[in-house]
Amino acid sequence: MATTITNEFLGTGRRKTSIARVRLATGSGKITVNGRAFEVYFPLDTQRATVSQPLSLTGTADKLDVRVNVVGGGPVGQAGATRHGIARALLKFDATLRPALKAEGFLTRDPRERERKKYGQPGARKRFQFSKR
C-alpha cells in the first residue's frame, strides 16, 4: 500500500467568533472553502478581496492551492479569519515572506469582539429613553 505524502502547510486564523483552518499545497491557485468554490462561498467582492490579500501581496496566488474549513460567526468574520489563516500558513511555506505580511498587518489577530448586552439596557451601550415626567 503506497501512500503519497503531500506537502501541506497548515495555518489557523481567527476573527470575531470565526475560526478558519487553512491548508496550503502547491498547485494552480484554486481556493476551496468548506468544500465549495471560493466565489460561491464568498459572493461579495470585498470578502473575496479580503481573503486573497495575502496571496496577491506575496505573489503566490497562482502557485498554491488553498483549502479552508471555516466555522462560526458571519461572512465578514469568516473572511477575516480565512485571511489570517492563509497568512500564517504562508509563513510556514516560506519564512522570508514574514516582513511583507507583518507590514500589512495580516499576522496580527484582530482582537475586537462583540460587547455583551447589559441588563436594564436595550443593547451594550444604548440606554432606554429617559423621561423626566
C-alpha positions in Angstrom: 0.0 0.0 0.0 1.7 3.1 -1.2 0.9 6.4 0.4 1.7 9.7 -1.2 2.8 12.4 1.2 1.7 15.9 0.1 3.5 18.9 1.4 0.7 20.8 3.1 1.2 23.9 5.2 -1.3 24.5 7.9 -2.5 27.8 9.5 -5.2 28.7 11.9 -6.9 32.1 11.6 -9.4 33.8 14.0 -11.6 36.8 13.7 -14.6 37.7 15.9 -16.1 34.3 16.6 -14.9 32.6 13.4 -12.1 30.0 13.2 -10.6 29.1 9.9 -8.3 26.0 9.4 -6.2 26.6 6.2 -4.2 24.1 4.2 -1.8 25.3 1.5 -0.4 22.9 -1.1 1.4 23.5 -4.4 -1.0 23.7 -7.3 -2.7 26.0 -9.7 -4.2 28.6 -7.4 -7.6 27.0 -6.7 -9.3 28.1 -3.4 -12.0 25.9 -1.8 -13.9 27.0 1.3 -15.9 24.3 3.2 -16.0 22.1 0.1 -17.4 24.9 -2.1 -15.9 27.2 -4.7 -14.4 30.4 -3.3 -16.6 32.6 -5.5 -19.7 30.7 -4.3 -18.9 30.8 -0.6 -17.9 34.5 -0.6 -20.2 36.2 -3.1 -19.2 39.8 -2.3 -16.1 41.3 -4.0 -15.0 42.8 -0.7 -14.9 39.5 1.1 -13.1 37.8 -1.8 -10.6 40.7 -1.8 -10.0 40.3 1.9 -9.4 36.5 1.6 -7.0 36.8 -1.3 -4.9 39.8 0.0 -2.0 37.7 1.5 -1.7 35.6 -1.7 -1.7 38.6 -4.0 0.8 40.5 -1.8 3.3 37.7 -1.8 2.7 36.8 -5.5 1.8 33.2 -4.7 -1.9 33.3 -5.9 -1.3 31.1 -8.9 1.2 28.8 -7.3 -0.7 27.5 -4.3 -4.0 25.6 -3.8 -5.9 26.7 -0.7 -8.4 24.5 1.2 -10.3 26.2 4.1 -12.6 24.8 6.8 -14.2 27.8 8.5 -16.8 27.7 11.3 -18.6 30.3 13.4 -19.6 33.9 13.0 -20.8 35.6 9.9 -19.4 36.2 6.4 -17.2 39.1 7.3 -15.6 37.4 10.3 -15.1 34.2 8.3 -13.3 36.2 5.5 -11.1 37.8 8.1 -10.3 34.5 9.8 -9.5 33.0 6.4 -7.1 35.8 5.6 -5.4 35.4 9.0 -5.1 31.6 8.5 -3.7 32.0 4.9 -1.1 34.5 6.2 0.0 32.1 8.9 0.2 29.1 6.5 2.3 31.2 4.1 4.8 31.8 6.9 5.3 28.0 7.2 5.5 27.8 3.4 8.2 30.5 3.2 9.6 32.3 6.3 11.1 35.1 4.1 7.5 36.4 3.5 7.2 37.5 7.1 8.3 41.2 6.8 5.8 41.8 4.0 2.9 40.1 5.8 3.7 41.8 9.1 3.9 45.2 7.5 0.4 44.8 6.1 -0.9 43.5 9.5 -2.0 40.1 8.2 -0.3 38.2 11.0 -2.0 40.2 13.8 -5.2 38.7 15.2 -7.9 41.4 15.3 -8.9 41.5 19.0 -12.2 43.3 18.5 -15.1 41.2 19.8 -18.8 41.9 20.3 -19.6 43.6 23.6 -22.2 41.9 25.6 -25.7 43.3 26.2 -26.2 44.8 29.7 -29.3 44.4 31.9 -31.6 47.4 32.1 -30.5 48.5 28.6 -31.6 47.5 25.1 -28.0 46.9 23.9 -24.4 47.1 25.0 -24.2 50.9 25.2 -27.6 52.2 24.2 -30.0 53.3 27.0 -33.8 53.3 27.1 -35.2 56.8 26.6 -35.2 58.9 29.7 -38.4 60.5 30.8 -38.3 63.3 33.4 -42.1 63.3 34.0 
